[in-house]
Amino acid sequence: MNNLTMKNIILFDPEEARADLLPLTFTRPVALIRHGITTIAEKWQRAIPGTYSYATQDYLAMKYSMIEAPDGDNLFIAGNLHPDRELVEAILSLECGEALTIEGKIIARRGNGAPDVLKEYPGSPLIINKVWDIFMLNDEALKRDFTALTEGRRSKPLSDSCRLIGDPSMLFIEEGATVEGAIINVTKGPVYVGRDAEIMEGACLRGPIALCEHAVVNMGGKIYGATTLGPYCKVGGELNNVVMTGYSNKAHDGFLGNAVIGEWCNLGAGCTASNLKNTYAPVRVWSFAESSFVKTDLQFCGLIMGDHSKAGINTMFNTATVVGVGVNFYGAGFPRTFIPSFTEGSTLGMKPVIMDRFFDTASRMMARRHKELTPIDKEIFININEQFLGVRN
């Protein structure tokens, strides 16, 4: 079938969703958000083999470029959309000039230019539209990924020093991972331990949980689902329904719940973030799209933090605090529930970050994981910084 030979796939940022997924999407295309175990892009790469690129913001395109097919036969797919069998079949059946929609919004189209034919998709695929969807829908995303990644494969045996509660088939340990002296409960969902990850002695995990490659749970850590620890994340203390994108640390005691943490973040010892108001009332969350706080139906919402942000020891965050990119907060007391990107300080006052100093810090942190802060990365951060010149305190 000719449609099945389509290989040039472009994952595009739906404009409204991209704005509502900030601050995560300041530094990446929507499809590179980690949800479940893998990024959304990696899910599509498993579902439809081909060449992948991104249609994203101009300032991000210098790093995440769009590659179009010479004959114009491109397949565009919304980057906030999870694949499933029915959806993949519907997308692969598109002819040039056709598009799939949900409630009138295009989720996929074939060919260049505006589509001639719109087809309303009757299914209900998994979609993240708001930044809090990342943790609220992580249970379903994680279970789907666990099935896809482990089907037909054999787990590394669990050490006799551990205690497993539940069906052994709901635990999968990749080669190179180390799990000793832990209690793992899989009765509520699977636990996936990625290659070279480590769960130390005394840790207690209740699924669904995923540790990606080289992630670490320190001694005595208490992790509740649905939680994802991205590559090289290191955690301790207590976590409940947290998605950490990658290369970030919350290595010591303190609580973090119903939260989304970007890459290259560090939460110091004793850092704690509330996820529930004392009044049990629905929370308001800062909207970058509206430049104001918006009402939600959420009762539980913790810390939302963009890439390369830091919190000092014993810092405290109120319920539903949103922290931008490149923030450095420290000292006693609660900050405001929105901290703009590239600011630093305490409750006594915040000031703009000196960009050269930010680059030095980022370079040193990334070098510890053998990663480089490139000139293109710096240009992206400078662009984000310029976007915030008018909204800082």
C-alpha positions, -999 to 999 in steps of 0.1 A, spaced: 0 0 0 15 33 -11 5 52 21 25 28 42 57 39 24 55 75 37 86 81 58 90 119 62 72 128 94 71 163 109 59 167 145 44 201 148 36 223 178 -1 230 181 -1 268 188 -26 267 217 -11 237 233 24 249 230 15 281 249 -3 261 276 26 237 280 51 265 289 76 267 306 85 232 293 81 243 257 103 273 261 133 250 255 120 222 234 94 213 208 61 199 222 69 164 210 101 163 231 82 165 264 88 133 284 55 116 292 52 82 306 87 66 301 97 81 268 92 114 250 62 117 227 86 118 197 100 85 207 65 70 209 58 80 173 92 67 162 82 33 175 47 35 160 57 47 125 93 42 113 106 71 93 126 103 92 115 127 120 119 164 124 100 193 141 79 223 131 84 245 161 91 281 172 116 301 150 142 305 178 141 267 185 143 258 148 181 266 149 184 234 170 153 215 160 150 220 123 122 209 100 131 186 71 106 185 42 104 158 16 116 169 -18 83 158 -34 63 176 -7 47 144 6 51 151 43 31 137 71 25 163 99 14 150 133 6 171 164 34 168 189 11 167 220 -6 135 207 1 99 218 -1 72 191 -23 42 194 -32 15 169 -65 31 156 -49 66 154 -19 53 135 -41 35 110 -62 66 105 -31 88 99 -15 63 75 -47 62 55 -46 99 47 -42 110 11 -23 141 1 -44 171 9 -63 154 37 -63 161 74 -76 145 106 -93 168 132 -106 165 167 -133 191 175 -123 210 144 -86 212 153 -61 195 130 -41 167 146 -25 153 115 -23 162 78 -6 149 47 11 171 22 21 208 22 -2 238 25 -37 239 38 -56 207 35 -85 203 11 -104 177 30 -110 176 68 -119 143 85 -132 143 120 -114 116 140 -140 96 161 -116 82 186 -103 96 219 -65 95 218 -43 105 248 -35 142 244 -16 167 267 -30 202 263 -21 218 296 12 216 316 -6 199 344 -18 171 320 18 159 321 14 146 357 -24 140 356 -22 117 326 12 102 335 -5 70 349 -20 60 315 11 71 295 34 51 318 14 20 316 12 22 278 49 27 275 57 -2 299 36 -26 277 53 -13 245 89 -14 258 87 -48 276 65 -69 253 82 -102 244 113 -94 265 127 -109 297 134 -88 328 167 -90 347 160 -110 379 152 -91 410 178 -95 438 168 -117 468 176 -87 490 144 -70 477 107 -75 485 82 -75 456 45 -71 462 23 -81 433 26 -97 399 63 -102 389 54 -95 353 47 -59 363 83 -53 372 109 -49 345 146 -44 352 169 -36 322 205 -49 320 230 -29 340 205 -17 365 211 -22 403 182 -28 427 191 -39 463 173 -39 496 142 -22 481 104 -28 486 85 -26 453 47 -27 451 33 -33 416 -3 -39 426 -14 -4 413 8 -3 383 41 -14 368 76 -4 378 102 0 350 139 3 359 160 15 330 195 5 319 222 14 344 196 29 368 199 23 406 175 18 435 194 19 467 187 1 500 157 10 520 138 26 491 101 20 488 83 23 455 46 20 447 39 18 409 33 30 383 69 43 383 96 45 357 133 51 362 149 59 328 186 51 321 210 61 349 183 74 372 189 69 409 166 66 439 187 72 470 186 52 503 153 54 520 135 72 491 97 70 491 83 71 456 45 69 448 31 66 413 25 79 388 61 91 387 87 93 360 124 99 366 140 109 334 176 100 324 202 107 350 177 121 375 186 115 412 160 116 439 155 111 476 129 120 502 92 117 491 78 120 456 42 115 446 30 117 409 61 136 396 75 138 361 112 148 360 123 153 324 159 144 328 193 154 343 176 169 373 181 163 410 160 162 442 185 140 460 176 147 497 147 148 521 117 169 513 84 164 495 75 169 459 40 160 445 19 165 415 48 182 398 66 186 365 104 194 366 124 202 335 160 193 326 191 204 345 172 215 377 184 211 412 163 211 444 185 215 474 184 195 507 151 199 525 133 216 496 96 210 499 67 220 476 31 220 487 6 203 464 -26 210 483 -41 242 498 -50 242 535 -86 251 524 -87 222 499 -100 247 473 -92 245 436 -60 263 427 -51 290 403 -21 284 381 0 310 362 -7 309 325 21 322 302 -5 324 274 -28 347 294 0 365 313 -21 360 345 -33 334 369 -61 312 356 -87 292 375 -85 254 373 -105 225 387 -73 211 402 -72 204 439 -37 189 437 -10 208 419 26 212 430 57 227 415 60 234 377 97 242 369 114 250 336 148 239 326 180 250 344 162 263 375 176 259 410 162 260 446 185 263 476 185 242 508 153 243 529 134 263 503 96 261 503 71 265 475 34 272 478 8 251 460 8 254 422 40 275 420 53 280 384 90 287 379 104 297 346 137 289 329 170 297 345 157 307 379 178 306 411 158 309 443 172 306 478 166 317 514 137 315 539 100 320 532 77 313 503 83 330 469 54 342 449 36 315 430 51 327 397 88 333 393 97 347 358 125 332 338 161 343 344 156 358 378 175 351 410 172 360 447 150 353 477 118 366 493 137 398 501 139 405 463 145 390 429 168 405 402 177 395 367 202 368 362 236 378 347 236 356 316 273 350 315 271 337 350 241 315 341 260 301 311 290 292 334 268 274 359 249 255 332 281 245 315 296 231 347 264 212 356 261 197 321 298 188 320 292 165 350 270 144 326 294 148 297 271 172 279 280 205 263 262 239 264 265 248 227 265 282 211 230 274 197 218 266 232 231 300 244 212 317 216 180 299 226 184 310 262 192 346 251 160 346 231 139 333 260 155 359 283 145 387 259 109 374 260 108 381 297 123 416 298 88 431 302 74 408 329 101 408 356 95 423 390 
